[in-house]
Structures are given as structure tokens and as C-alpha cells.
Amino acid sequence: MRILLLAMPDTAASLDRVMKFPNLGLCSLAAQVPGHEVRILDLVLRPKGVLSQVLSEVRTFHPDLVGYSAMSFQYDTARALAKAVRAAAPHVLQMLGGYHATVLADQVAARDGHLFDFIVRNEGEATFRQVIDVLAGAGGDLKGVQGLSWRARDGFRHNPDGALLELDSLPLPRRETRVYDGAFYFDRTFDVAETTRGCPLPCTFCSIRRMYGRTFRKFPIPRILADLHGLARRGVRGVFFVDDNITIDVPRLKELCDEIHAGGLSHLRYIVQASVHGIAKDPTLAPKMARAGFDTVFMGIENAEETNVAALDIAAKRGKNEDETPRAVRLLQENGIKAVGGFIVGNPDDDRAAIRRTFRYARRLGLDFPIVQCLTPYPRTEMRDELVAEGLVTNPDRLDRYNGYMVNVRTRHLSSEAIARAMLWEGLKLYFDPRAARRSRFFHDFPAFRGAMLRNSLALFSGIGNRLFQSTHTL
């Protein structure tokens, strides 16, 4: 079979000028079907005129199946592309996967069942392989494919969910099936890899629990090293580990750092997402990460307000007398690692003063770069249910605005418009502070990108009218 897989071009356009990372999940799907011809269009890397690109590929490649991977804020684009492909090539089968497909398969089937023949829920690798086997005549029946919703003669059927995968059974991603190159992080060519999947923490605003539950699974370290060696041979100069929380198992992360160093892979630069507690609790971790080539760590700091710690159920902060965040920042920076922190405002009890305090807290920490987002009621999260019940969701339906920056909620004290104004005003003070720029390692390490960083900051003005960092792609 000929299979065309599409990653949507929509981004929260806050950092597009300094980084673009490719889609890893589609490469993992491609690895499941080595006997078939697969082409991946990662439209993040070519975000202008995406419709003509896709239709051109359909005309020249003649796929038997087109698959779309989409988060909720990307779904409208996936739907528009699927509609165009259906009109241009009615015989081509179409498949939707990703977070939106997982949590809203029933709604997608009811509204757009005429566009998509298959909806793959949760982890897609095994489900995807089994569907292709059935379609290629290799045996099996769609009724027995777990994690699949599919269009039968009498309407859509939703098969039971499948079990989570044993990660040591997964082959290495098939990155050579990508049509486009050009992913980068500042001055380096970059790619993505993973060492674990899932996070057991109970944060109620997090959407990943709808994919994996509160689980944490680990890829074998030899597999990770083989993947990194393959990336190095491809000329990649850095890797973003897309793990949801790589510091859940700190001893294993330290072992991985040692193996990366011993394997001669420290010349690559690594970026990870981590918890504050995971970095702060073991002072020997950051030095090992630095020796292994870790360049940047993003920490979900979220909020320091006691009421918000409880409301968001930020497990790493609950019940602690000491704020571990300054220590985590210091440990990273003392070892030459850039510390990036993520914060959330627009929480149910936030007033104007609380938002101001969060931005001041972000400045006071001395981070190399702070990222402040608004609480977003992602579909089927526990937080969304609570916010809807209290009448605090102001935009329940326009999911294309759920990029993490546009305000879709109100608080008990502020309207959506007031939150957006506060984020714009406080953001201008935060990102145009020359002292913060001089202190930032990004400013010192990437002088050629200072203009791009300034233009990123100027994009804050898209917050006027509550369109903060709206995706700049075009159909």
C-alpha cells in the first residue's frame, strides 16, 4: 500500500522564529509497516499554502490511505484538508489520529464520519499496523482491532480500547519517510526522540492522562542510544526528548546521562521537559545532565499561589513548606544548563493582582526564559469539567483557539478580555526588560538570533483582541 501521513501546520506561534520541531509519532507509525511505501508531510516545516502541497502529493503519490495527526486546536485544519482530499480523490481512504481523535472520537464520527473512514484512538502504533494488515489482505478483521473507530455500512463502530504498549517492542522511528527537512533549534539542526511515555502526576489541567492514564513507561536504554547514534549519523546536532516528564525516575535519567556520555553522544545538545521536584531533589542530577550535553530544561512551574496549587492539583508543590523552584533553577544554571519555566494564569480564583504576582514571580526566579500561558480547558480533562460546571468556560466550542495562550475562560473576578489584557501588559514588562535579556543565556549563546528573539517578543501584540500567538500557517 501507499500511505501518506500528514502532521498539521498549526502552532502556538510564540517561538516559530527560533525553533521548529518535527513530528515523531508519524515516524513511529511508519516503522510499524516496513513493507509499505510511506511518505510523511510535516506541514509545520512548510506552513504556507498547505492545501496545494497536500493535493499535489495526492496527485503524484497516488496514496491508498491518507492519515492525519491533529491536536484539538489543529483539528479544523485536518478537517479542511480531509474535505479537499475527499473531493479530489474520493476513492482514497482517510484516517484521523492524535489527541483530538482519542478524546472526541464520538463527536468526530457524528459530525465528520463522511470524511474519515478510520479514527485511531490512544497510542496508535499497534492499531495502525493492524488496520493496514486488514486493508492489505494480510488477515484479521476490523472488528477485532482494539483502539479503532471505523465506518461500517450501518454507521460508525467504536471498538474497545487496547492495552498500552510494551515499549521494548517498538522499532526505531522511520524518519527517512519524511518529505521535508529543516527542523531547527536556534543555530542547530534538531530532531525529536523519546525515552519514556506518560506521567503519573495528578495535575487536573493536563491532557496527557487521556492518552496514557497515570502511567509511566520506559524505553530500553540500548534502544535510546541506538536511536541517538542514528540521528548523529544523519547529521542532526541536537535532540528534543518529547517525554512528558523525564524526571519521574531520576536514577534512570542519571544512568541515561552516563550512557550518553560513555557512548560519545555528548556532542549533541539535548532539550527536555522536567518537573521542578525532579531537578531539585537530587543535586547530582544536573551535573550529569550537563556532562551528557543537556542544553535546556523546561520545567512546569505553573503557579506559586497556594489557592492555585490546590486548584490545579500540582502534586510537586502540594504540602511543601519550601518552594523548590529557586533551587532547581540554580542547580541547572550553575551547571551551564538553560532554565525555562512554564506558568499558568487565568486560574479560577485569579484576580488582577494574582496575575501580576505570577509574572513578578517569573521575573524574580531569574529564568533564562519564562513562558506564561492561560489555563486552557482542553477537551475531556478533569479541569474542563470543573470549569464548565462553574460557568467559567467562555469558549467551549472554538477549539482552534485552544493554543494555550488565547483566553477561553474567565475567573471568579475577571472576564476573558480582562485576562487577555493583563497577559499582554504583564508580558510586555516581562519580555522587554533589558535586565532579563542581559541575564538570559539564550541572549548570550545565540547572538545571531537576538533580532529573531525580539520579533518573537513583538508578537505579544497579537494578544490585542485575544489572538495571542495565533498560528501563522495558511491553507
Secondary structure, DSSP 4 states (H G I P E B T S, - for coil): -EEEEEE-----TTSTTTEE---SHHHHHHHT-TTSEEEEEEGGGS-SSHHHHHHHHHHHH--SEEEEE--GGGHHHHHHHHHHHHHH-TTSEEEEESHHHHHSHHHHHHHHTTT-SEEE-SS-HHHHHHHHHHHTTSS--GGG-TTEEEEETTEEEEPPPPPPP-GGGPPPP-GGGBS----EETTEEEEEE-SEE------TT-STHHHH-S--EE--HHHHHHHHHHHHHTT--EEEE--S-TTSSHHHHHHHHHHHHHTT-TTSEEEEEE-HHHHHS-TTHHHHHHHHTEEEEEEEEE---HHHHHHHT-TTTTT-SS--HHHHHHHHHHTT-EEEEEEEE--TT--HHHHHHHHHHHHHTT-SEEEEEE----TT-HHHHHHHHTT-BS-SS-GGG-SSSS--B--SS--HHHHHHHHHHHHHHHHT-HHHHHH-HHHHH-GGGHHHHHHHHHGGGGGTTT-TT------
